[in-house]
Amino acid sequence: MKVLFAGGGTAGHINPALAVAGYLREKEPDAQILYVGAKGGMEERLVPAAGFSFRGITVAGFQRKLNWNNVKRNAAAAVHVFTASREARRIIREFQPDLCIGTGGYVAGPVIREAIKMKIPSLIHEQNAFPGVTNKMLSKHADRTMLAVADAQKYLAPSARCVLTGNPVRQEVIRADREGARKKLKLDGRPVILSFGGSLGARTINEAVAGLLTASAKTGRFQHIHGYGQWGKWFPGLLKEKGIDLHKHPEFDVREYIGDMPDCLAAADLVICRAGAITLSELQAQGRASILIPSPNVAENHQYHNAMAMVNRGAAAILEEKDLTPETLCRKVDELFASPETIRKIGENAKNMAITDANARIYKIMKEVLAEHY
């Protein structure tokens, strides 16, 4: 089987493709896999590092905020629409895939659109509760539109052939267990809060968490793991200004990057984080209660829709960034821990949303669609 994947721009589009490609390689070691992404995008680095062939095309997304710089960028992006389609067609002709899979991002548009024109079986995968522009467009003609969240279907054309698959979740996350993780992390019996704002960090989350740690330092009630991110290197200094000496607080594990996320998630009682699609799928897989702080700086405010898909099912609490302060965060945390039953129930509801066999579901659909065409 020859399969071409296309998607990129953010890890949220790249990692699902890599997870499915990895699963396919396990099931069919002879399968030939090619990943098409944007030249200069993070996929150019991540895909070869994962052991897959990569071809780049020149493509750019359109800027929604209108100013003179963005007008110039959009003019260049408009030109790339045509050149990218030509490059995509050439790569498809050379590779001759049996199946093409798009996982979103502007790079998937020209590739999957050309595949559909060339009558090659094509699937798309939408990670978010509110579909992106590219997938909305492609869903009208793709053989299947695979959804991580059922809520996304109402935003797609009636002609879209939708099927619920969930987001691929790392096996390490699914398998991590609470007791083993707490032992590894040297945690005691007190409640554990895990907080992070992504690998780069988020200033508003860091500032609010600094207030939460300051309050917690006075009582010693919580253990806390916090990842402040690449752009948050000032965070330890802020804690020092607030009178917190981390050497005197072994219950605080403050670091730039959380490299052992499966263990940290398994050990946590409450998670404070953004509402990216893969993060939410991991919270569900572990059945963790959370306070979600959707990023307002993403396309079509899709993180808010992701968060609300959980909040509406009693599977998370939400605190929008416009309302986020150290005081509001402290209040929300106190409110949740006032009733251990509340924390337990939220985690249970999150677990009920989990789809932990997404790779197997997607693989099954791949085989079904191939059988329909060949």
HULINLIN-V408979 format. One record per residue. RES is the residue in one letter. SS is DSSP state (~ for helix, > for strand, _ for the rest). NEAR is the number of other ideal C-beta (glycine too) atoms within 12 Angstrom. Layout:
res;ss;near
RES;SS;NEAR
RES;SS;NEAR
//
This chain:
res;ss;near
M;_;27
K;>;26
V;>;41
L;>;45
F;>;53
A;>;58
G;_;49
G;_;43
G;_;32
T;_;37
A;~;30
G;~;41
H;~;47
I;~;40
N;~;39
P;~;46
A;~;51
L;~;36
A;~;43
V;~;43
A;~;42
G;~;28
Y;~;31
L;~;37
R;~;24
E;~;17
K;~;21
E;_;21
P;_;12
D;_;12
A;_;28
Q;>;22
I;>;38
L;>;35
Y;>;48
V;>;49
G;>;47
A;>;39
K;_;22
G;_;16
G;_;31
M;_;28
E;~;41
E;~;24
R;~;19
L;~;27
V;~;35
P;~;18
A;~;14
A;_;24
G;_;14
F;_;30
S;>;25
F;>;34
R;>;31
G;>;28
I;>;37
T;_;27
V;_;39
A;_;30
G;_;31
F;_;23
Q;_;20
R;_;17
K;_;13
L;_;12
N;_;11
W;~;11
N;~;12
N;~;17
V;~;16
K;~;15
R;~;20
N;~;21
A;~;16
A;~;21
A;~;26
A;~;18
V;~;18
H;~;27
V;~;27
F;~;19
T;~;20
A;~;35
S;~;27
R;~;20
E;~;28
A;~;42
R;~;25
R;~;20
I;~;33
I;~;34
R;~;17
E;~;16
F;~;30
Q;_;19
P;_;38
D;_;30
L;>;45
C;>;48
I;>;53
G;>;51
T;_;54
G;_;53
G;_;43
Y;~;37
V;~;49
A;~;53
G;~;42
P;~;41
V;~;49
I;~;46
R;~;34
E;~;35
A;~;40
I;~;31
K;~;19
M;_;24
K;_;16
I;_;36
P;_;32
S;>;44
L;>;53
I;>;53
H;>;55
E;>;50
Q;_;50
N;_;45
A;_;39
F;_;34
P;_;39
G;_;40
V;~;25
T;~;39
N;~;47
K;~;30
M;~;26
L;~;44
S;_;39
K;_;23
H;_;30
A;_;43
D;_;34
R;>;37
T;>;44
M;>;48
L;>;41
A;_;49
V;_;41
A;~;23
D;~;29
A;~;37
Q;~;27
K;~;18
Y;~;27
L;_;33
A;_;19
P;_;12
S;_;15
A;_;28
R;_;25
C;>;32
V;>;31
L;>;24
T;_;39
G;_;36
N;_;46
P;_;40
V;_;40
R;_;27
Q;~;20
E;~;22
V;~;34
I;~;27
R;~;18
A;_;30
D;_;19
R;~;25
E;~;14
G;~;17
A;~;29
R;~;26
K;~;15
K;~;18
L;_;30
K;_;15
L;_;30
D;_;15
G;_;14
R;_;20
P;_;31
V;>;37
I;>;42
L;>;44
S;>;48
F;>;42
G;_;41
G;_;34
S;_;25
L;_;24
G;_;30
A;_;36
R;~;25
T;~;30
I;~;39
N;~;38
E;~;32
A;~;35
V;~;47
A;~;37
G;~;30
L;~;41
L;~;43
T;~;26
A;~;25
S;~;34
A;~;26
K;~;16
T;~;19
G;_;18
R;_;23
F;_;36
Q;>;32
H;>;43
I;>;40
H;>;45
G;>;36
Y;_;37
G;_;29
Q;_;19
W;_;19
G;_;32
K;_;18
W;_;19
F;~;35
P;~;24
G;~;16
L;~;26
L;~;31
K;~;19
E;~;14
K;_;24
G;_;15
I;_;29
D;_;16
L;~;24
H;~;11
K;~;13
H;_;26
P;_;18
E;_;28
F;>;34
D;>;31
V;>;39
R;>;27
E;_;24
Y;_;23
I;_;31
G;_;14
D;_;22
M;~;34
P;~;29
D;~;30
C;~;39
L;~;45
A;~;35
A;~;37
A;_;42
D;_;38
L;>;40
V;>;49
I;>;46
C;>;47
R;_;43
A;_;48
G;_;37
A;~;47
I;~;38
T;~;45
L;~;47
S;~;42
E;~;45
L;~;46
Q;~;40
A;~;35
Q;~;40
G;_;33
R;_;46
A;>;43
S;>;44
I;>;44
L;>;42
I;_;43
P;_;42
S;_;35
P;_;21
N;_;21
V;_;27
A;~;30
E;~;25
N;~;23
H;~;39
Q;~;38
Y;~;31
H;~;35
N;~;45
A;~;41
M;~;27
A;~;39
M;~;41
V;~;29
N;_;20
R;_;24
G;_;22
A;_;34
A;_;42
A;>;38
I;>;33
L;_;37
E;_;26
E;~;29
K;~;15
D;~;18
L;_;33
T;_;22
P;~;25
E;~;18
T;~;26
L;~;36
C;~;30
R;~;22
K;~;32
V;~;37
D;~;24
E;~;19
L;~;31
F;~;29
A;_;14
S;_;13
P;~;15
E;~;13
T;~;23
I;~;31
R;~;21
K;~;21
I;~;36
G;~;35
E;~;21
N;~;27
A;~;37
K;~;27
N;~;18
M;~;38
A;_;30
I;_;29
T;_;26
D;_;20
A;~;39
N;~;35
A;~;23
R;~;28
I;~;41
Y;~;32
K;~;23
I;~;34
M;~;41
K;~;25
E;~;21
V;~;30
L;~;28
A;~;15
E;~;16
H;~;19
Y;_;14
//
